[in-house]
Amino acid sequence: MGPDTELSNVVLVTVDSLRADAIGAYDAQRHTPVMDRLAERGTVFERAFANGNWTPFSFPSMLSSRPVFSDSDEVGVSESPTLAAALSEAGFATGGFNAANGFLTSHWGYDDGFDEFEPFVASVGSSIYSRYLATHPTVEAWLQLATSPLRRAGSWLRGDGDDRPFLDTSRMFDVEHAATEFVEDADEPFFLWVHYMDAHTPYVPAPRYIREVSSNVLGTHRMLLAHTRTGLGWEVGDRTLADLRTLYQAAVRQVDASIGRLLDALDAEGVADETAVVLAGDHGEEFQEHGHLAHYPKLYDELIHAPLVVDVPGAEPRRIEGQVGLDSIPPTVADLVGVDADADWQGDSLAPAVLGGEEPDDEPVVSVTVRGESVTAQPIPRSLDDGDLLVSVRDRDWTYIENVDTGETELYHRPTDPDQQDDRAGEVSADVRDVVERFAPLADAHATAIRDRKGTTETEVDEDLGARLEALGYR
């Protein structure tokens, strides 16, 4: 049964580094009340997978429904048909606000189609001190934490409590306020995209959210120790790993609260009943499931399984088991508001699932990354020339991973091995042979397609943007 009211607007909320199991809709132990309420009244796609392991490899699919490197030698969407451009051409007011992820800026084409676009990537300044902090985020986080008693006192005197994020450069409030003003000023159908960075390392949430997600007292000194260990490359023991998980979940809850205020703004402007809300993570986050932290170039579920929730007013709530890729977002949004999908988009619309409960085709999902000489090699690859191309193919049961350049393969049976620790690629059995015969050609065809494309040459990154990327760990 379709929605009772005519749909005019769409809000796309993306959260950097948001694992599927970080929110209550996918793991009942998590405390994310706003996102959970959104899921309770919307459609939850239980098996949604990112098309890349980190922002520059996943977002081309999310905003242009095209695999990374499909149209250009570099990451980004400069040569790709974007969702914002399609909606703008159809008469929608468009606003995009990114909390300072340097890979989601005009340099990479993400301003295409937006009437208002603000990435909040400010100049890092020219002093040695400011440039040092810009390229050493753990030191900046340490300083924010070390001075937190003074800043908490200042917040209390201003009547702000301790809601304000400790890491000022998270830009959460900047994005939230810009998005709210865009909604207030819109006098026509609109498309709003908001991207949050709080769940990206280093995690420095406000104290109240730590208290909400954990009964353990995690003081400033513990937060300092956790970030010091990771920043200096020290060994991370069980307690530090648990502390990092707590900080991460608190940061997710901090985003959750901001999303709640954005939804309140839709209510206040009287447009909530005619606005669809799409929530997605761009990729996940690793906590040593395969030996590392953050999101190095790997293609296991902790990095690829992402939440995807679509709430359309008047549509029945439901959970969809069929697996989907995040490249479905652009055609789904366009379909919901009656705009034709671009002919070059590769994802399928999920509107039939959202509005009528129709299961998607359950086709295998392909994801990619590029790995340098080692998993942690710097600089982080940004083009196909920067290392080996890894391609994964997933269906409901199996994950197949192939290093296309070396021929190395991995194979995991997720129903019996959900953590993907038992590599069965070398196993001699009919089941394994059947999976490899089905998936290897898909991986190779995808690799061939993106390598044979005709795109633009790589462009220079300016000094300030380069410093911001380095601050995110992308040296």
C-alpha positions in Angstrom: 0.0 0.0 0.0 1.4 3.4 -1.0 1.8 6.5 1.1 -1.4 8.5 1.9 0.2 11.9 1.2 2.0 13.2 -1.8 5.7 13.1 -1.4 7.5 16.4 -2.1 10.9 16.3 -0.5 13.7 14.0 0.4 16.4 14.2 3.1 19.4 12.0 2.7 21.4 11.5 5.9 24.7 9.8 5.5 27.0 9.0 8.4 30.7 8.3 7.9 32.0 5.0 9.2 28.6 3.8 10.5 28.5 0.0 10.8 25.2 -1.6 10.5 25.4 -3.2 13.9 26.1 0.3 15.5 22.4 1.1 15.6 19.6 -0.5 17.4 17.7 -1.4 14.2 20.4 -4.0 13.5 21.6 -4.8 17.0 19.1 -4.5 19.8 21.9 -3.8 22.3 22.7 -0.4 20.8 21.3 2.9 22.0 20.3 5.0 19.0 16.7 6.0 19.8 16.2 8.5 17.0 17.5 6.2 14.2 15.6 3.4 15.8 12.3 5.3 15.7 13.0 6.1 12.0 13.5 2.4 11.4 10.4 1.4 13.3 8.2 3.4 11.0 10.2 3.0 7.8 11.8 0.2 5.7 15.0 -1.4 7.0 17.2 -3.1 4.5 18.9 -5.8 6.6 21.5 -6.7 4.0 22.7 -3.4 2.5 26.3 -3.3 1.4 28.6 -0.4 0.5 30.3 -0.6 -2.9 33.7 0.4 -1.3 35.4 0.2 2.0 35.9 4.0 2.6 34.4 7.3 1.6 36.0 8.0 -1.8 35.3 4.4 -3.0 31.8 4.2 -1.6 30.3 7.6 -2.3 30.3 7.6 -6.2 27.8 4.8 -5.9 25.8 6.6 -3.3 25.4 9.9 -5.1 25.8 8.9 -8.7 24.9 5.2 -8.8 28.2 4.5 -10.6 31.1 2.5 -9.3 34.2 4.4 -8.4 36.6 4.8 -11.4 33.7 4.3 -13.8 34.1 7.7 -15.4 37.4 9.1 -14.2 41.0 8.1 -13.3 40.5 9.5 -9.8 38.0 9.1 -7.1 34.9 11.3 -7.1 32.0 12.1 -9.3 33.4 14.9 -11.5 32.5 13.0 -14.7 29.4 11.2 -13.3 25.7 11.9 -13.5 24.7 12.8 -9.9 21.4 12.5 -8.0 21.5 16.2 -7.1 21.9 17.2 -10.7 18.9 15.0 -11.8 16.7 16.5 -9.1 17.8 20.1 -9.7 16.9 19.7 -13.4 13.5 18.5 -12.3 12.9 21.7 -10.3 14.0 20.7 -6.8 15.8 23.1 -4.5 19.0 21.2 -3.6 21.3 21.6 -0.5 24.3 19.6 0.4 26.2 20.0 3.7 29.2 17.9 4.6 30.9 17.9 8.0 34.4 18.5 6.6 35.2 15.2 4.8 37.8 16.3 2.4 36.8 13.6 -0.1 33.3 15.1 -0.5 34.1 18.5 -1.8 33.9 20.4 -5.1 37.4 19.2 -6.0 35.9 15.7 -6.4 32.7 17.0 -8.1 30.3 16.6 -5.2 28.9 20.1 -5.5 27.4 19.1 -8.9 23.6 19.9 -8.9 23.5 21.6 -5.5 22.1 25.1 -5.3 23.6 25.4 -1.8 26.8 23.4 -1.1 29.0 23.8 1.9 31.7 21.2 2.8 32.9 23.1 5.9 36.6 22.3 5.0 38.1 25.5 6.3 41.6 26.8 5.6 44.0 25.2 8.1 46.1 28.3 8.3 49.7 29.0 7.5 51.4 28.7 10.9 53.5 25.6 11.8 51.2 25.0 14.8 47.9 25.0 12.9 49.3 22.9 10.0 50.7 20.4 12.5 47.3 20.0 14.2 45.5 19.7 10.9 47.6 16.8 9.9 47.7 15.1 13.3 44.1 14.5 14.4 45.0 12.4 17.4 47.1 15.3 18.8 44.2 17.6 18.2 41.8 15.2 19.9 44.3 14.9 22.8 44.4 18.7 23.2 40.6 18.9 23.0 40.3 16.3 25.8 43.0 17.8 27.9 41.3 21.2 27.9 37.8 19.7 28.3 37.3 20.7 32.0 37.8 24.4 31.1 35.5 24.1 28.0 32.9 22.2 30.0 32.9 25.0 32.6 32.5 27.6 29.8 29.6 25.6 28.3 27.9 25.4 31.7 28.2 29.2 32.1 26.7 29.7 28.7 23.9 27.3 29.6 24.9 24.8 26.9 25.5 21.9 29.3 28.0 19.4 27.8 26.2 18.6 24.6 28.7 20.3 22.3 31.1 17.9 20.7 34.6 18.0 22.2 36.3 17.8 18.8 35.3 21.1 17.4 36.3 20.1 13.9 33.6 17.4 13.8 31.4 20.3 12.4 28.3 18.6 13.5 26.5 21.7 14.7 27.6 23.6 11.6 26.1 21.0 9.4 23.0 20.7 11.5 22.3 24.5 11.5 23.0 24.8 7.8 20.6 22.0 7.1 17.9 23.5 9.4 18.2 26.9 7.7 17.9 25.3 4.3 14.6 23.6 5.3 13.3 26.8 6.8 14.1 28.8 3.7 12.9 26.2 1.1 9.7 27.3 -0.7 9.6 24.5 -3.2 10.2 20.8 -3.3 13.7 20.1 -2.0 16.5 17.5 -1.8 18.7 17.9 1.2 21.9 15.8 1.8 23.6 15.9 5.2 26.9 14.0 5.9 28.1 13.6 9.5 31.7 12.8 10.6 31.4 12.2 14.3 31.7 8.4 14.0 35.0 8.8 12.1 38.2 8.3 14.1 39.3 9.9 16.3 36.1 9.5 18.4 35.6 12.4 20.8 31.9 12.5 21.8 30.4 14.7 24.5 30.4 13.1 28.0 26.6 12.8 28.2 26.6 10.4 25.3 29.3 8.2 26.8 27.1 8.0 29.9 24.1 7.0 27.7 25.8 4.1 26.0 27.9 2.7 28.8 27.5 2.0 32.5 31.3 2.2 32.9 32.8 5.5 33.9 35.1 6.5 31.0 36.9 9.6 32.2 39.0 12.1 30.2 42.2 10.3 31.1 40.9 7.0 29.6 39.9 8.8 26.4 43.3 10.4 26.3 45.0 7.0 26.7 42.9 5.3 24.0 43.7 7.9 21.4 47.3 8.2 22.5 47.8 4.5 22.0 46.3 4.4 18.6 47.9 7.7 17.5 51.4 6.5 18.4 50.9 3.0 17.0 51.2 1.3 20.4 49.7 -2.1 21.1 45.9 -1.9 21.8 44.9 -4.3 24.6 41.4 -5.5 25.5 40.6 -2.5 27.7 41.7 0.1 25.2 39.8 -1.7 22.4 36.7 -1.7 24.7 37.2 2.0 25.4 37.4 2.7 21.7 34.2 0.8 21.0 32.5 2.8 23.8 33.7 6.1 22.3 32.6 5.0 18.9 29.1 4.1 20.1 28.9 7.4 22.0 29.9 9.3 18.9 27.1 7.4 16.9 24.6 8.4 19.6 25.8 12.0 19.3 25.0 11.9 15.6 21.7 10.2 16.5 20.7 13.2 18.7 21.6 15.7 15.9 19.5 13.7 13.4 16.6 14.0 15.9 16.9 17.8 15.9 16.9 17.8 12.1 13.7 15.8 12.1 12.3 18.2 14.6 13.0 21.0 12.1 11.0 19.2 9.5 8.1 19.0 11.9 8.4 22.6 12.9 8.2 23.7 9.3 5.2 21.5 8.6 6.8 19.4 5.9 7.5 16.2 7.8 4.4 14.5 6.3 5.6 15.1 2.8 9.3 14.4 3.2 11.0 11.0 2.8 14.1 10.4 5.0 16.9 8.1 3.8 19.5 7.1 6.3 22.8 5.3 5.3 26.3 4.7 6.4 28.9 5.1 3.7 31.0 2.2 5.1 31.7 0.5 8.4 34.5 0.5 10.9 36.9 -2.2 12.1 37.8 -2.9 15.6 40.5 -5.5 15.0 38.1 -8.1 13.6 40.8 -8.6 11.0 43.8 -7.1 12.8 43.3 -3.4 12.4 41.3 -0.3 13.5 39.4 2.2 11.4 38.9 1.4 7.7 42.0 0.2 5.9 41.6 -1.3 2.4 39.8 -4.5 3.1 36.4 -5.9 2.1 35.0 -7.8 5.1 31.5 -7.2 6.5 32.6 -4.9 9.3 33.6 -2.4 6.6 31.0 -3.2 3.9 27.8 -4.0 5.7 26.1 -0.6 6.2 22.7 0.5 7.5 20.1 1.6 5.0 16.7 2.9 6.2 14.1 4.6 4.0 11.1 6.3 5.8 8.3 7.4 3.5 5.3 9.0 5.4 2.3 6.8 5.1 4.1 3.7 3.9 3.9 0.6 6.0 6.9 -0.3 8.2 8.8 -3.4 7.0 12.1 -5.2 7.0 13.6 -6.4 3.7 15.9 -9.4 3.7 17.1 -9.3 0.1 20.5 -7.8 -0.2 21.1 -4.5 -2.0 24.0 -2.2 -2.8 24.1 1.5 -1.8 24.2 2.3 -5.5 20.4 1.9 -5.2 20.1 5.2 -3.4 19.9 7.6 -6.4 17.4 5.6 -8.4 15.3 5.0 -5.2 15.2 8.7 -4.3 14.3 9.7 -7.9 11.6 7.1 -8.1 10.0 8.2 -4.9 9.6 11.7 -6.1 8.6 10.8 -9.7 11.9 11.8 -11.4 13.3 9.6 -14.2 16.5 7.8 -13.3 19.6 8.7 -15.3 20.2 6.1 -18.0 23.8 5.6 -16.8 22.9 4.8 -13.2 23.6 1.2 -12.4 21.6 0.6 -9.2 18.0 -0.5 -9.1 15.2 1.4 -7.4 14.1 0.1 -4.1 10.8 2.1 -4.2 8.8 -1.1 -4.9 10.2 -2.6 -1.7 9.6 0.6 0.3 6.0 1.2 -0.9 4.8 -2.3 -1.5 7.1 -4.8 0.3 8.4 -6.2 -3.0 11.6 -8.1 -2.4 14.6 -6.8 -4.5 16.1 -9.1 -7.1 18.8 -10.2 -4.5 21.6 -9.9 -7.1 25.2 -10.2 -5.9 26.7 -6.9 -4.6 30.2 -5.9 -5.9 32.6 -3.8 -3.8 36.1 -2.6 -4.5 39.2 -1.1 -2.8 42.8 -0.5 -3.8 45.6 -1.7 -1.6 49.2 -0.5 -1.6 52.2 -2.6 -0.8 50.6 -3.4 2.6 47.3 -2.9 4.2 48.5 0.1 6.2 50.8 1.5 3.4 50.8 5.3 3.0 49.7 7.2 1.1 46.2 5.7 1.1 45.4 4.8 -2.6 43.2 7.2 -4.5 43.5 5.8 -8.0 43.9 2.5 -9.8 47.6 3.1 -10.2 48.2 3.3 -6.5 48.1 -0.4 -5.8 46.4 -3.7 -6.3 42.7 -3.7 -7.1 40.6 -5.9 -4.8 37.0 -6.8 -5.7 34.5 -8.6 -3.5 31.2 -10.3 -4.6 28.5 -11.1 -2.1 25.2 -13.0 -2.2 23.1 -14.0 0.8 25.5 -16.7 1.9 29.0 -16.2 0.5 31.7 -13.5 0.3 34.2 -13.8 -2.4 37.3 -11.5 -2.4 39.8 -11.4 -5.2 43.0 -9.5 -5.6 42.7 -9.0 -9.3 46.4 -8.1 -9.8 47.9 -11.0 -7.9 45.1 -13.6 -8.4 44.8 -14.3 -4.6 41.3 -15.2 -3.5 39.4 -15.6 -0.3 36.0 -17.2 0.3 33.7 -17.1 3.3 30.4 -18.8 4.1 28.7 -16.2 6.3 25.9 -18.3 7.8 28.4 -20.6 9.5 31.3 -18.0 9.7 29.7 -14.6 10.2 33.0 -13.0 11.3 34.7 -14.2 8.1 37.6 -15.9 9.7 37.6 -19.3 8.0 38.9 -18.8 4.4 37.5 -21.7 2.3 39.0 -20.6 -1.0 41.5 -23.5 -1.0 38.8 -26.1 -0.2 38.1 -28.8 -2.7 34.3 -29.2 -2.7 31.4 -28.9 -5.1 30.0 -25.9 -3.1 33.2 -23.9 -3.3 33.7 -24.7 -6.9 30.2 -23.5 -7.7 30.6 -20.2 -5.9 34.0 -19.5 -7.5 32.6 -20.3 -10.9 29.7 -17.9 -10.4 31.6 -15.0 -8.7 35.1 -15.0 -10.3 33.7 -13.9 -13.7 31.7 -11.1 -12.0 34.8 -9.8 -10.2 36.9 -9.9 -13.3 34.2 -8.2 -15.4 33.9 -5.4 -12.9 37.6 -4.9 -12.8 37.8 -4.9 -16.6 34.9 -2.4 -16.9 36.5 0.2 -14.6 40.0 -0.3 -16.1 38.8 0.1 -19.7 36.8 3.3 -19.1 37.9 6.5 -20.7 38.1 9.2 -18.0 39.9 12.3 -17.1 43.4 12.5 -15.7 44.1 12.9 -12.0 44.1 16.5 -10.7 46.3 18.2 -8.1 44.9 18.5 -4.6 45.4 21.9 -3.1 47.5 22.4 0.1 44.6 23.0 2.5 42.5 20.1 1.1 45.5 17.8 1.3 46.0 18.8 4.9 42.4 18.0 5.7 42.7 14.6 4.1 45.8 13.9 6.1 43.8 14.9 9.2 41.4 12.1 8.4 44.3 9.6 8.2 44.5 9.6 4.4 48.2 10.6 4.0 
